[in-house]
Amino acid sequence: MSRTRVLAALGLLVLAALVVSDIAPYIAPYDRVTWLMEVGPVLVAAPLLLVTYRCFPLTTLLYMLIALDALVLILGGAYTYARVPLGFWLQRLFDLERNPYDRSGHFMQGFVPALIAREILLRGSYVSGGRMAAFLSGCVALAVRAFYELVEWWTALALGQGADAFLGTQGDPWDTQSDMFMALVGAAAALLTLALLQDRQMENLTAAPAAGRAPASGR
């Protein structure tokens, strides 16, 4: 399957999930405001990716991971993170004290931003060394997670008890620290496992336009 078809399929999948999650609150409403806040990053990122596709296309790997992250956010928004059925299944399976689905979301919020930052840093020639790129990418991932924690704090101040579903602490006094740690683990896992694959895809991505600009051979 061509890259264009893969990206189109990913876009349609995310759109379909977004539509279904938008309808679900009306069928079995729980918290419409929470849904909007949870899927907000998807509503911002999707148009941005469309606008930048021609001038700065990302690797297929990154588009796939962004789509996966979007699906995690959409599912969490539809049910709220503390009530996702998959999380309850995992809770029973491993005999956990809380629904762990939100941990997967925080893991992804470190995993994906780290690779986004790495790709921008390397392709933009902002850094030349792989180690520095990895270090700064991890810092960016943690900064993104820290900013999101500030958003949760501001939401709690603005909505009071109405923000409980969005915060999803489930009574854990160390929830913020756990969120940051999961983002760190996600960033480290992404940089350790996918850096080489991302490098190969970036080489192919930059080589394609160069090949298209190459002069035609003589007759």
C-alpha positions as CSV (number, residue, x, y, z in Angstrom):
1,M,0.0,0.0,0.0
2,S,1.3,3.4,-0.9
3,R,2.2,6.1,1.6
4,T,-0.7,8.3,0.5
5,R,-3.2,5.5,1.0
6,V,-1.8,4.7,4.4
7,L,-2.1,8.3,5.5
8,A,-5.6,8.6,4.0
9,A,-6.7,5.5,5.9
10,L,-5.3,6.8,9.1
11,G,-7.0,10.1,8.7
12,L,-10.4,8.4,8.0
13,L,-9.9,6.1,11.0
14,V,-9.3,9.0,13.4
15,L,-12.2,11.0,11.8
16,A,-14.6,8.0,12.2
17,A,-13.5,7.5,15.9
18,L,-14.0,11.3,16.5
19,V,-17.5,11.2,15.1
20,V,-18.5,8.1,17.0
21,S,-17.1,9.5,20.3
22,D,-19.0,12.8,19.5
23,I,-22.3,10.9,19.1
24,A,-21.7,8.6,22.1
25,P,-22.2,11.3,24.7
26,Y,-25.6,12.0,23.3
27,I,-26.6,8.3,23.4
28,A,-25.2,7.6,26.8
29,P,-24.2,11.1,28.1
30,Y,-21.7,11.3,30.9
31,D,-19.6,14.5,30.6
32,R,-19.7,16.6,27.4
33,V,-17.2,19.1,28.7
34,T,-14.7,16.4,29.6
35,W,-15.1,15.0,26.0
36,L,-14.3,18.4,24.5
37,M,-11.3,18.9,26.7
38,E,-9.9,15.4,26.1
39,V,-10.2,15.5,22.3
40,G,-9.1,19.2,22.1
41,P,-5.5,18.3,21.1
42,V,-6.9,16.1,18.3
43,L,-9.1,19.0,17.0
44,V,-6.0,21.3,17.0
45,A,-3.5,18.8,15.6
46,A,-5.6,17.4,12.7
47,P,-5.9,20.7,10.8
48,L,-2.3,21.6,11.5
49,L,-1.1,18.3,10.0
50,L,-3.2,18.9,6.9
51,V,-1.9,22.4,6.4
52,T,1.8,21.4,6.8
53,Y,1.5,18.2,4.8
54,R,2.9,19.8,1.6
55,C,5.6,22.1,3.1
56,F,6.8,19.8,5.9
57,P,5.5,16.2,5.6
58,L,6.3,13.9,8.5
59,T,7.5,10.3,8.3
60,T,4.9,7.6,7.9
61,L,6.0,6.3,11.3
62,L,5.1,9.6,13.0
63,Y,1.8,9.9,11.2
64,M,0.9,6.4,12.4
65,L,1.9,7.2,16.0
66,I,0.0,10.5,16.0
67,A,-3.1,8.6,14.8
68,L,-2.7,6.0,17.6
69,D,-2.3,8.8,20.2
70,A,-5.4,10.5,18.8
71,L,-7.4,7.2,19.2
72,V,-6.2,6.9,22.8
73,L,-7.4,10.5,23.5
74,I,-10.7,10.0,21.8
75,L,-11.5,6.8,23.7
76,G,-10.6,8.5,26.9
77,G,-12.8,11.4,26.1
78,A,-15.8,9.2,25.2
79,Y,-15.8,7.4,28.5
80,T,-13.5,9.6,30.7
81,Y,-10.2,8.0,31.5
82,A,-11.4,6.6,34.8
83,R,-14.2,4.7,33.2
84,V,-12.8,3.2,30.0
85,P,-13.9,-0.5,29.8
86,L,-10.5,-1.6,28.5
87,G,-9.0,-0.1,31.7
88,F,-11.5,-2.0,33.9
89,W,-10.5,-5.2,32.1
90,L,-6.8,-4.6,32.8
91,Q,-7.7,-3.7,36.4
92,R,-9.4,-7.0,36.9
93,L,-6.7,-8.9,35.0
94,F,-3.8,-7.6,37.1
95,D,-5.8,-7.0,40.3
96,L,-5.0,-3.3,40.3
97,E,-6.5,-0.7,42.7
98,R,-7.5,1.8,39.9
99,N,-8.4,1.9,36.3
100,P,-4.9,2.1,34.6
101,Y,-6.1,3.4,31.2
102,D,-5.0,7.0,31.9
103,R,-1.4,5.7,32.4
104,S,-1.4,4.6,28.7
105,G,-2.5,8.1,27.7
106,H,0.4,9.6,29.7
107,F,2.8,7.1,28.3
108,M,1.7,8.1,24.8
109,Q,2.0,11.8,25.7
110,G,5.7,11.1,26.2
111,F,6.2,8.6,23.4
112,V,4.8,10.6,20.5
113,P,6.0,14.2,21.4
114,A,9.5,12.9,21.8
115,L,9.6,11.5,18.2
116,I,7.9,14.6,16.9
117,A,10.5,16.8,18.5
118,R,13.4,14.6,17.3
119,E,12.2,14.7,13.7
120,I,11.9,18.5,13.7
121,L,15.2,19.0,15.4
122,L,17.1,16.7,13.0
123,R,15.4,17.7,9.8
124,G,15.6,21.3,10.6
125,S,19.3,21.0,11.4
126,Y,18.8,22.5,14.8
127,V,21.1,19.9,16.2
128,S,23.6,17.6,14.5
129,G,24.3,14.9,17.1
130,G,21.9,12.1,17.8
131,R,22.6,12.2,21.5
132,M,21.8,15.9,21.8
133,A,18.6,15.3,19.7
134,A,17.6,12.5,22.1
135,F,18.2,14.6,25.2
136,L,16.3,17.6,23.8
137,S,13.5,15.5,22.5
138,G,13.0,14.0,26.0
139,C,13.0,17.5,27.5
140,V,10.4,18.6,25.0
141,A,8.2,15.6,25.9
142,L,8.4,16.3,29.6
143,A,7.7,20.0,28.9
144,V,4.5,19.1,27.0
145,R,3.4,16.9,29.8
146,A,4.2,19.6,32.4
147,F,2.2,22.1,30.4
148,Y,-0.8,19.7,30.3
149,E,-0.6,19.4,34.1
150,L,-0.8,23.2,34.2
151,V,-3.9,23.0,32.0
152,E,-5.5,20.5,34.4
153,W,-4.7,22.8,37.3
154,W,-6.3,25.8,35.6
155,T,-9.3,23.7,34.7
156,A,-9.7,22.6,38.3
157,L,-9.5,26.2,39.4
158,A,-12.1,27.2,36.8
159,L,-14.6,24.4,37.1
160,G,-14.0,23.2,40.7
161,Q,-15.7,19.8,41.3
162,G,-16.8,19.8,37.6
163,A,-13.2,19.1,36.6
164,D,-13.0,15.7,38.5
165,A,-13.8,13.7,35.4
166,F,-11.2,15.5,33.4
167,L,-8.5,15.2,36.1
168,G,-9.1,11.5,36.6
169,T,-6.9,11.3,39.7
170,Q,-9.1,8.4,41.1
171,G,-8.0,9.5,44.6
172,D,-4.3,9.1,43.9
173,P,-2.4,12.0,45.7
174,W,0.6,11.3,43.6
175,D,-1.3,11.3,40.3
176,T,0.6,14.3,38.8
177,Q,4.0,12.8,39.6
178,S,2.9,9.5,38.2
179,D,1.7,11.2,35.0
180,M,5.1,12.9,34.6
181,F,6.9,9.6,35.2
182,M,4.9,7.7,32.6
183,A,5.6,10.4,30.1
184,L,9.3,10.1,30.8
185,V,9.1,6.3,30.4
186,G,7.2,6.8,27.1
187,A,9.8,9.3,25.8
188,A,12.7,7.0,26.7
189,A,11.0,4.0,25.1
190,A,10.3,5.8,21.9
191,L,13.9,7.1,21.6
192,L,15.4,3.7,22.4
193,T,13.3,1.6,20.1
194,L,12.3,3.7,17.1
195,A,15.2,6.2,16.5
196,L,16.8,4.0,13.8
197,L,13.6,3.4,12.0
198,Q,12.7,7.1,12.1
199,D,16.2,7.9,10.7
200,R,15.7,5.6,7.7
201,Q,12.3,7.1,7.0
202,M,13.6,10.6,7.3
203,E,16.4,9.7,4.8
204,N,13.8,8.3,2.3
205,L,11.6,11.3,2.8
206,T,14.3,13.9,2.1
207,A,15.7,11.8,-0.8
208,A,12.4,11.6,-2.7
209,P,12.1,15.4,-3.4
210,A,15.8,15.5,-4.3
211,A,15.3,12.7,-6.8
212,G,12.4,14.5,-8.3
213,R,14.6,17.6,-8.9
214,A,17.4,15.7,-10.5
215,P,18.0,16.7,-14.2
216,A,16.9,14.2,-16.8
217,S,19.6,12.1,-18.4
218,G,20.7,12.9,-21.9
219,R,19.2,11.0,-24.8
